[in-house]
Structures are given as structure tokens and as C-alpha cells.
Amino acid sequence: MTQLLKVHGSQNSFFILDQTKLKQALTDDELRRLARQLTDPQDGLLGGADGLLVVGRPTRPGATAQMRVINADGSEASMCGNGLRTVARYVAERDGQTSFKVDTMDSSLQVRQAGELAPGVPAFAVEISPVRFNRAALPFDNLGHDRLLGTPVPELAPGLTFTTLAVPNPHLISFVNQETIEGPLLGELGSYLNGANPYFSDGVNVNFAQILGPQKLFVRTYERGVGFTNACGTGMSATSLAFALLHPASAAFDEAITVYNPGGMVKTSVHFADHRYWIELIGNATFTHQLEIAEDLLHQGRVTAHDAQVTATGEQEAYQNFIHQLPHFNLSVN
């Protein structure tokens, strides 16, 4: 028998699989098949999830572990900020550490244990980097610009301006009013740009942000490979950096920004040092269930509720108590 964890960061939910605990690691094809099966909202476990987080041995000097992110559709993401927080907690508890590095597809990222957001709501802080602004890093084409930074883009939508950042996941960001963030445009644009389209050949995460006041945002994301999610950690991080760059009177570098999302709330802090930008993302790392499953079923990618011994941790109740106390700003909040 082997263990899976059902986890979430701002209710962006995942299963964690530690490959180092298996007798035989799953192949990439097996991981893709398992991710699609586990995360399915009808046939998956515990109502499905947004993806599968795969913990492996580190691939770079100085790191403690590796994280791979397999989306619900079987594609692999280069990073996941909400997922990294939960993996950081898992590795911290597994190895008895509070500050270390985790390898992702593009880099080794610093993570650390942070103070609880509320009683019974553990939190971790994770580095979001590298940051790139150039067109090739997204990539995009046919929009008439080499980069977008608060730029009108009539090809995408009338009356809005857009910013593109890779952190390293590609993000398209627009600061909008409450009516727009509640309306259908985000879903329409996200679906279009993540299908066959002439602009973003690899798709893109689309974020609409509502400025609530100094150092305060609401962010809603249509995530590449997933669709609407309760939260997107790299999306909230990228949007925070765009906030500080485009609205300096309302957002300061090196100070905490409160970012609300449909699944809860996180804190971010944007930094510029040594000629590079990076963001720290601080939020919950909640474990909702522990699952015991025969290893051979993971290889087969056909795990059902009858195959798993499921134990609830009780942490979700504490998280729900936390988010019930948060203010609501628009109809996007679940």
C-alpha cells in the first residue's frame, strides 16, 4: 500500500504522490493517465481535483525535493504556486525541515514555513520566479507588440488593457471593474486562448483583477489545462507584480499585498533585487484527506473509491472557518 494526500492551497485542489516512496516510480505516461483519472469530477476520488503533484528526488544541487505538476488534462505545468505550498509542507513534515529549496521544471525555489493564517490553518511561503516579460517566454504572436505592459490589445477585447508575464507559467493579466470580473468575458477569452487561436500557440493563463484599495486585490483566473480554478498561485503572484508596476500609487514593492480569490486569500510581496524580479507567495497548505491505495492500481491508473482507504484530517473545517470570516467583493466568490 502507498499513500496519497488530498490537499489544497486556496481551494486549488490536488493529490500529492511521493514517487520516492514507491517500489517502482510511475512512468510519464502512467502519471498522465493517473492524473486524468484521479482529478475527474465524476469518476475521480473525493470529487476530483485540479491536478496531481508528483514529489521526486531533487535534480539540482542544494535542493531537498522535486515537484512536478500534472494538470487535470494530463499536460504538465512548469510551476504551480498553490501546489508548491502544499508540497513544501509535505516535504517539511517528511524531512523535519522548515526552510529549503524545491526543484521545479525551470528552477530551484526557496520555500519556508510561515505562521498560521488562522487557528488550524498552516501556511507556507514560496518563491515565485523567474520572471520574464519578453514575447518568446509566453509565447505570443500577431498582437502587434513585443511585450504587453498595460497595453490596449483590440484583438483580445475592446476597452481593456493587458499585461503578459511568465513566472515561468505564462499569464495574461487585465485590471477590470466589478461588472467585468463577474461577467462572461473571462471564460470566453480563457477558452478561446487555450484552444486553437492565432495569438497564444501554447495557451495562456488568463487573470482578471479587481483593485480593492492600497495593497489589496481580487484575482480570478482561467487556468491553462484546467479552466476556472478557485485560485492560481502563479496567477496571483504575476498579477501582484503587474499591480506594483502599473499602479505604483496603490501597490508598493517589498510590502505585503492581500490577494483575495474565489477560494480564499493569500499574501504576496513583490521584489526587485540584483537586476531580477521575484515574488513571495504566502498562503494555506491544507491537507484534507489521507488515502491508502495499492501501488499496482496507481500504475494502472484506475483507482476508484472502492480501492482507497480514506481518512479525513479535519483540517478543512478550520479552513472553512477562516474563509467564512473573509469579506466578499463580487459574485465570483464561491
C-alpha positions as CSV (number, residue, x, y, z in Angstrom):
1,M,0.0,0.0,0.0
2,T,1.1,3.6,-0.7
3,Q,-0.2,6.9,0.4
4,L,-1.8,9.8,-1.5
5,L,-2.8,13.1,0.1
6,K,-5.7,15.3,-1.0
7,V,-4.6,18.9,-0.4
8,H,-5.4,22.4,-1.4
9,G,-4.0,26.0,-1.5
10,S,-6.8,28.5,-1.5
11,Q,-9.1,25.5,-2.5
12,N,-7.0,25.0,-5.7
13,S,-7.0,21.2,-5.0
14,F,-4.5,18.5,-5.8
15,F,-3.4,15.0,-5.0
16,I,0.2,14.5,-3.8
17,L,2.1,11.4,-4.8
18,D,5.6,10.8,-3.5
19,Q,7.4,8.8,-6.1
20,T,10.3,8.2,-3.7
21,K,8.1,6.0,-1.5
22,L,7.1,3.7,-4.3
23,K,8.8,0.3,-5.1
24,Q,8.8,1.4,-8.8
25,A,8.2,5.0,-9.9
26,L,5.4,5.7,-12.4
27,T,6.4,6.5,-15.9
28,D,5.3,9.7,-17.5
29,D,2.5,8.0,-19.4
30,E,1.3,6.4,-16.2
31,L,1.4,9.8,-14.4
32,R,-0.7,11.4,-17.1
33,R,-3.2,8.6,-17.1
34,L,-3.4,8.6,-13.3
35,A,-3.8,12.4,-13.2
36,R,-6.7,12.4,-15.6
37,Q,-8.4,9.6,-13.7
38,L,-7.9,11.0,-10.2
39,T,-8.9,14.5,-11.0
40,D,-12.1,13.7,-12.9
41,P,-15.0,15.4,-11.1
42,Q,-17.4,12.5,-11.8
43,D,-15.1,9.4,-11.7
44,G,-12.2,10.6,-9.7
45,L,-11.6,10.4,-6.0
46,L,-13.2,12.7,-3.5
47,G,-14.8,14.8,-6.2
48,G,-11.7,15.1,-8.3
49,A,-9.1,17.9,-8.2
50,D,-7.2,20.4,-10.4
51,G,-4.1,18.3,-10.8
52,L,-1.6,15.8,-9.5
53,L,1.6,16.9,-7.7
54,V,4.4,14.5,-8.0
55,V,7.2,14.6,-5.4
56,G,10.6,13.2,-6.6
57,R,14.2,13.3,-5.7
58,P,16.0,16.7,-6.3
59,T,17.5,17.3,-9.7
60,R,19.8,20.3,-8.8
61,P,22.5,20.8,-6.2
62,G,21.2,22.2,-2.9
63,A,17.5,21.2,-3.3
64,T,15.7,18.9,-1.0
65,A,13.0,17.6,-3.4
66,Q,11.4,17.9,-6.8
67,M,7.9,18.9,-7.7
68,R,6.2,18.1,-11.0
69,V,2.7,19.4,-11.8
70,I,0.4,17.2,-13.9
71,N,-2.8,19.1,-14.9
72,A,-6.2,17.6,-15.0
73,D,-6.0,17.1,-18.8
74,G,-2.6,15.3,-18.5
75,S,-0.5,18.2,-19.6
76,E,2.5,19.3,-17.4
77,A,2.8,22.8,-16.0
78,S,6.2,24.3,-15.3
79,M,5.1,25.6,-11.9
80,C,2.1,25.9,-9.5
81,G,2.3,28.3,-6.6
82,N,-0.6,26.9,-4.6
83,G,0.6,23.4,-5.2
84,L,4.2,24.3,-4.2
85,R,3.0,25.4,-0.8
86,T,1.3,22.0,-0.1
87,V,4.4,20.1,-1.4
88,A,6.6,22.3,0.8
89,R,4.5,21.4,3.8
90,Y,4.6,17.7,2.9
91,V,8.4,17.7,2.5
92,A,8.9,19.8,5.6
93,E,7.0,17.2,7.7
94,R,8.6,14.3,5.9
95,D,12.1,15.5,6.4
96,G,11.8,17.7,9.5
97,Q,12.9,20.9,7.8
98,T,11.3,24.4,7.9
99,S,13.3,26.2,5.1
100,F,14.7,24.6,1.9
101,K,14.6,24.5,-1.9
102,V,12.3,22.6,-4.2
103,D,13.2,21.9,-7.8
104,T,10.5,22.8,-10.4
105,M,10.7,22.4,-14.1
106,D,12.7,25.7,-14.6
107,S,14.4,26.4,-11.3
108,S,15.0,25.7,-7.6
109,L,12.7,27.7,-5.5
110,Q,13.1,28.7,-1.8
111,V,10.2,27.7,0.5
112,R,9.7,28.2,4.2
113,Q,7.2,27.6,6.9
114,A,5.1,30.6,7.8
115,G,2.8,31.4,10.7
116,E,-0.7,30.1,10.6
117,L,-3.3,32.2,8.7
118,A,-5.8,31.3,11.4
119,P,-6.1,28.6,14.1
120,G,-5.6,25.3,12.5
121,V,-4.7,26.8,9.1
122,P,-1.0,26.1,8.4
123,A,0.8,28.3,5.9
124,F,3.9,28.2,3.8
125,A,5.8,30.9,1.9
126,V,7.2,30.1,-1.5
127,E,9.4,31.9,-4.1
128,I,7.8,32.6,-7.5
129,S,10.4,33.1,-10.2
130,P,12.0,33.5,-12.7
131,V,10.0,36.5,-14.2
132,R,10.2,37.2,-17.9
133,F,8.4,39.9,-19.9
134,N,9.5,39.0,-23.4
135,R,7.2,37.7,-26.1
136,A,9.1,34.5,-26.6
137,A,8.7,33.5,-22.9
138,L,5.0,33.3,-23.2
139,P,5.0,32.9,-26.3
140,F,2.6,35.1,-28.2
141,D,2.3,36.4,-31.7
142,N,0.1,38.6,-34.0
143,L,-0.7,41.2,-31.4
144,G,1.4,44.0,-32.8
145,H,3.8,44.2,-29.8
146,D,7.0,42.6,-28.5
147,R,5.6,42.8,-25.0
148,L,2.4,43.8,-23.2
149,L,2.5,46.0,-20.1
150,G,-0.8,47.8,-19.6
151,T,-1.3,47.7,-23.3
152,P,-4.5,48.1,-25.3
153,V,-5.0,44.9,-27.3
154,P,-8.1,45.2,-29.5
155,E,-7.5,41.7,-30.9
156,L,-8.4,40.3,-27.5
157,A,-11.1,42.6,-26.1
158,P,-12.3,46.2,-26.6
159,G,-11.7,48.7,-23.9
160,L,-9.3,46.7,-21.8
161,T,-5.5,46.8,-21.4
162,F,-3.4,43.7,-20.9
163,T,-0.1,42.7,-19.4
164,T,1.9,39.5,-20.1
165,L,4.3,37.9,-17.7
166,A,5.9,34.5,-17.5
167,V,6.7,33.4,-13.9
168,P,7.6,30.9,-15.5
169,N,4.0,29.9,-16.3
170,P,2.6,32.2,-18.9
171,H,0.0,34.8,-17.7
172,L,-2.2,37.3,-19.3
173,I,-3.5,40.0,-16.9
174,S,-6.1,42.7,-17.1
175,F,-7.3,45.1,-14.4
176,V,-11.1,45.3,-14.7
177,N,-14.1,46.6,-12.8
178,Q,-16.5,44.5,-10.8
179,E,-19.0,44.2,-13.6
180,T,-16.4,42.7,-15.9
181,I,-14.9,40.3,-13.4
182,E,-18.4,39.0,-12.7
183,G,-19.3,38.7,-16.4
184,P,-18.7,36.1,-19.1
185,L,-15.7,37.6,-20.8
186,L,-13.0,35.9,-18.7
187,G,-14.5,32.5,-19.5
188,E,-14.9,33.3,-23.2
189,L,-11.4,34.7,-23.5
190,G,-9.8,31.9,-21.5
191,S,-11.5,29.2,-23.5
192,Y,-10.6,30.9,-26.8
193,L,-6.9,31.5,-26.0
194,N,-6.5,27.9,-24.7
195,G,-7.9,26.4,-27.9
196,A,-6.8,26.8,-31.5
197,N,-6.1,30.6,-31.8
198,P,-3.6,32.8,-33.7
199,Y,-2.2,34.5,-30.6
200,F,-1.0,32.2,-27.9
201,S,0.2,29.0,-29.5
202,D,0.8,27.2,-26.2
203,G,-2.3,28.6,-24.4
204,V,-2.1,31.1,-21.5
205,N,-3.5,31.5,-18.0
206,V,-5.9,34.5,-18.1
207,N,-6.3,36.6,-15.0
208,F,-8.8,39.4,-14.3
209,A,-8.0,41.6,-11.3
210,Q,-10.2,44.0,-9.4
211,I,-8.3,46.7,-7.4
212,L,-9.9,46.9,-4.0
213,G,-7.6,49.6,-2.5
214,P,-4.0,50.1,-1.5
215,Q,-2.1,46.8,-1.3
216,K,-5.4,44.9,-2.0
217,L,-6.6,42.9,-5.0
218,F,-9.2,40.3,-6.0
219,V,-8.0,37.9,-8.7
220,R,-10.0,35.4,-10.8
221,T,-8.2,33.0,-13.1
222,Y,-9.0,30.8,-16.1
223,E,-6.1,28.4,-15.9
224,R,-4.5,26.7,-18.8
225,G,-5.1,23.0,-18.8
226,V,-7.8,23.3,-16.1
227,G,-10.3,26.0,-16.7
228,F,-11.7,28.1,-13.9
229,T,-10.0,27.4,-10.6
230,N,-10.7,28.6,-7.1
231,A,-7.2,30.2,-7.2
232,C,-4.0,30.2,-9.1
233,G,-0.8,30.9,-7.1
234,T,1.4,31.9,-10.0
235,G,-1.5,34.0,-11.4
236,M,-2.0,35.9,-8.1
237,S,1.8,36.4,-8.0
238,A,2.1,37.6,-11.6
239,T,-0.9,39.9,-11.1
240,S,0.7,41.3,-7.9
241,L,3.8,42.3,-9.8
242,A,1.7,43.9,-12.6
243,F,-0.2,45.8,-9.9
244,A,3.1,47.2,-8.5
245,L,4.4,48.1,-11.9
246,L,1.3,49.7,-13.3
247,H,-0.3,51.2,-10.2
248,P,2.6,52.3,-8.0
249,A,0.4,54.7,-6.1
250,S,-1.6,51.8,-4.8
251,A,1.0,49.0,-4.6
252,A,4.5,49.1,-3.2
253,F,7.4,46.8,-3.6
254,D,8.6,44.8,-0.6
255,E,5.3,45.3,1.3
256,A,2.6,42.7,1.8
257,I,-0.3,42.7,-0.8
258,T,-3.5,41.0,0.3
259,V,-4.9,39.0,-2.6
260,Y,-8.4,37.6,-2.4
261,N,-9.6,34.9,-4.7
262,P,-12.7,32.7,-5.1
263,G,-11.2,30.1,-2.8
264,G,-9.9,32.4,0.0
265,M,-7.0,34.7,0.4
266,V,-3.2,34.8,0.2
267,K,-0.4,37.4,0.8
268,T,2.2,38.3,-1.8
269,S,5.2,40.5,-1.7
270,V,7.0,41.7,-4.9
271,H,10.7,42.3,-5.0
272,F,13.4,43.7,-7.4
273,A,17.0,42.9,-6.5
274,D,20.2,42.1,-8.3
275,H,18.5,43.0,-11.6
276,R,15.7,40.5,-11.3
277,Y,12.1,40.4,-10.1
278,W,10.6,37.7,-7.9
279,I,7.5,37.3,-5.8
280,E,6.9,35.6,-2.4
281,L,3.5,33.9,-2.1
282,I,2.2,33.1,1.4
283,G,-0.9,31.1,1.9
284,N,-2.5,28.0,3.3
285,A,-1.3,24.5,2.8
286,T,-4.2,22.3,3.8
287,F,-4.3,18.5,3.9
288,T,-7.9,17.4,3.7
289,H,-7.5,13.6,3.3
290,Q,-5.0,10.7,3.6
291,L,-5.6,7.8,1.2
292,E,-4.1,4.3,1.3
293,I,-4.0,2.6,-2.2
294,A,-2.3,-0.4,-3.6
295,E,0.7,0.6,-5.7
296,D,-0.2,-1.5,-8.7
297,L,-3.5,0.4,-9.1
298,L,-1.6,3.6,-9.4
299,H,0.4,2.1,-12.3
300,Q,-2.8,1.0,-13.9
301,G,-4.4,4.4,-13.5
302,R,-7.8,3.1,-12.5
303,V,-8.2,4.0,-8.8
304,T,-11.8,4.1,-7.6
305,A,-13.4,5.0,-4.3
306,H,-13.7,1.3,-3.5
307,D,-9.9,0.9,-3.9
308,A,-8.8,3.5,-1.3
309,Q,-8.9,3.7,2.4
310,V,-9.7,7.3,3.1
311,T,-9.2,9.2,6.3
312,A,-10.3,12.8,6.7
313,T,-7.8,15.0,8.5
314,G,-10.3,17.6,9.9
315,E,-8.3,20.5,8.6
316,Q,-10.9,21.6,6.1
317,E,-13.3,22.7,8.9
318,A,-10.6,25.1,10.2
319,Y,-10.1,26.4,6.7
320,Q,-13.8,27.0,6.2
321,N,-14.0,28.9,9.4
322,F,-11.1,31.1,8.2
323,I,-12.7,31.9,4.8
324,H,-16.2,32.5,6.2
325,Q,-14.7,35.4,8.0
326,L,-13.3,37.0,4.9
327,P,-15.1,39.8,3.1
328,H,-16.8,39.2,-0.2
329,F,-16.3,41.6,-3.0
330,N,-18.1,40.2,-6.1
331,L,-20.2,37.3,-7.3
332,S,-17.1,35.4,-8.3
333,V,-16.6,34.3,-4.7
334,N,-17.7,30.7,-4.1
